[in-house]
Amino acid sequence: MISSKPTELKLLRIKAGYSARQLAKVCALNYATVSTAEKNQREVTPKTAKSIADALGVPIERIFDIQIEEVKNSVATNEND
């Protein structure tokens, strides 16, 4: 599981012109997932972190405390399922 950098995540979301609900919709996530990740009240999966970073057009490590290899391994595993 991965924790967010809440200030950076919120600033980038606002800069991209998204509300938390809009970002959730773009990422096909539940609003609560985005909201709690943004407040760092809940950790997210590597797949969720990648989805949010991709939607905001930033490297995943800019908004989440993560080892990039953890995401690559997790995403590769999920793609093979």
Buried (B, 14 or more C-beta within 10 A) or exposed (E): EBBBBBEBBBEBBEEBEBEBEBBBBBBEBEBEBBBBBBEBEBBBBBBBBBBBBEBBEBEBBEBBEBEEEBBEEBBEEEEEE
